[in-house]
Amino acid sequence: MLNIALVGVGTVGSSVANILKENQDLIKARAGVEIKVAKGVVRDLSKKRDIDIELTDNLDDVLNDDSIDVVVELMGGVDGAYSVVKKALEKGKDVVTANKALLAYHRYELQELASNNSFEYEASVAGGIPIINALREGLTANHIESMKGIMNGTCNYILTKMSNEGASFDDVLKEAQELGYAEADPTFDVGGFDAAHKLLILASIAYGIDSKPEDILIEGIESVDSIDIAFAKEFGYKIKLLTIAKKVDNKVELRVHPTLIKESEMIAKVDGVMNGVSVVGDKVGETMYYGAGAGGDATASAVISDIVNIARNGQGSPMLGYKKPLENNLTLANSDDIQSNYYIRICVKDETGVLAKVASTLGENNISVATMLQKPSNCNELANLLLSTHSAKEIDIQKAIKELEALEFVKDKIVMIRIEK
């Protein structure tokens, strides 16, 4: 018998408890031992829950219970969750978590704390997709050349609807909130922060890069407009919020931002609320992982796989897969040094000399224009210039945008989206 305790019995916690009960015989056969939810820790005991387990509002009832083998942390947040996990590990208990924010900030400290205890976290990235174990186990023989991921269902749903229906960002966001795909305050999702937390976890496994969200480039999808979607379509691209990890010499680029990506690429075909991750290894080439990235049952499936892994082995993986760094002299690239192609949208006065001045400003900053379109604006006497560039450095494109925005004929904030080749 393996006794577990759930710390946090919300959507995912309830799904874990119910799946363990509904599929009890199957899970026992695969784990080699019966797995039982012995206790659940909640904030409010008066709240009705559709589960049949013993509940408590006192964490010590779990930590001081020697019969509890595994603590499953599903409460969310950073500081409170870190305190819970730290105490559980110090008590010698194995831990499973689905908390990407916790790992984005504390994954290396937790590896040290885990010592000989198991610490499993498959559900922290991309819900039901087994990408963690693919990197830790299936691809261990490979140097990871790059990873591209669509790992936020809210953003992917919004961009898919905008592309398929020509709808505006605000209208689709409102619909996503009504359907429960987006929170009342969607900033964490549409701002790219949720995806960034997941990227940092994968990058630690793939490269041993110990960085925090504040260390990497993070941009959201709030500025993407239907005119940008149309430009992308015209040139055979889709716009996706991508997490990108890329090894360039002895540097690793880590970035999250809206991206124009060729519609023929497999990752571009991931639509709706689904998630997908493309990983390129030096020996295996490209491998692709696709599935539900969120939701109670999908995330619970990954949580239970971690519990089963612990049950099978007597312990799971004391080493989280993080080592600093995995390869000699491998360091995080400075965002200013990123090389990319770029798409730029500039709202300007529709008058003589504007195109020449825009091209001149870009040229002075080492930026070569690949394509240029002019589209009418909703406002009288204004036009939208839509440009794509050849490869340029991030520091140059940012300087050029700042100089362009200072010009009298530029009438709105310039929108820039990177193009992934």
HELIX and SHEET records of a PDB file:
HELIX    1   1 THR A   11  GLU A   22  1                                  12    
HELIX    2   2 GLN A   24  ALA A   31  1                                   8    
HELIX    3   3 ASP A   60  LEU A   63  1                                   4    
HELIX    4   4 ASP A   79  GLU A   90  1                                  12    
HELIX    5   5 LYS A  100  ALA A  114  1                                  15    
HELIX    6   6 GLU A  122  SER A  124  5                                   3    
HELIX    7   7 ILE A  131  ASN A  133  1                                   3    
HELIX    8   8 ALA A  134  GLY A  138  3                                   5    
HELIX    9   9 GLY A  153  GLU A  165  1                                  13    
HELIX   10  10 PHE A  169  LEU A  179  1                                  11    
HELIX   11  11 THR A  187  VAL A  190  1                                   4    
HELIX   12  12 PHE A  193  TYR A  207  1                                  15    
HELIX   13  13 PRO A  213  ASP A  215  5                                   3    
HELIX   14  14 SER A  226  GLU A  234  1                                   9    
HELIX   15  15 MET A  266  LYS A  269  5                                   4    
HELIX   16  16 GLY A  296  ASN A  313  1                                  18    
HELIX   17  17 SER A  335  ASP A  337  5                                   3    
HELIX   18  18 VAL A  354  GLU A  364  1                                  11    
HELIX   19  19 GLU A  394  GLU A  405  1                                  12    
SHEET    1   A 6 LEU A  55  THR A  56  0                                        
SHEET    2   A 6 ILE A  35  VAL A  41  1                                        
SHEET    3   A 6 LEU A   2  VAL A   7  1                                        
SHEET    4   A 6 VAL A  70  GLU A  73  1                                        
SHEET    5   A 6 ASP A  94  THR A  97  1                                        
SHEET    6   A 6 PHE A 119  GLU A 120  1                                        
SHEET    1   B 6 LEU A 217  ILE A 218  0                                        
SHEET    2   B 6 LYS A 251  LYS A 262  1                                        
SHEET    3   B 6 TYR A 237  VAL A 248 -1                                        
SHEET    4   B 6 ILE A 144  ILE A 150 -1                                        
SHEET    5   B 6 MET A 274  GLY A 281 -1                                        
SHEET    6   B 6 GLY A 285  ALA A 292 -1                                        
SHEET    1   C 3 LEU A 217  ILE A 218  0                                        
SHEET    2   C 3 LYS A 251  LYS A 262  1                                        
SHEET    3   C 3 THR A 331  LEU A 332  1                                        
SHEET    1   D 6 LEU A 217  ILE A 218  0                                        
SHEET    2   D 6 LYS A 251  LYS A 262  1                                        
SHEET    3   D 6 VAL A 415  GLU A 420  1                                        
SHEET    4   D 6 GLN A 339  LYS A 349 -1                                        
SHEET    5   D 6 LEU A 382  THR A 389 -1                                        
SHEET    6   D 6 VAL A 369  PRO A 376 -1                                        
SHEET    1   E 5 LEU A 217  ILE A 218  0                                        
SHEET    2   E 5 LYS A 251  LYS A 262  1                                        
SHEET    3   E 5 VAL A 415  GLU A 420  1                                        
SHEET    4   E 5 GLN A 339  LYS A 349 -1                                        
SHEET    5   E 5 ALA A 392  LYS A 393 -1                                        
END                                                                             
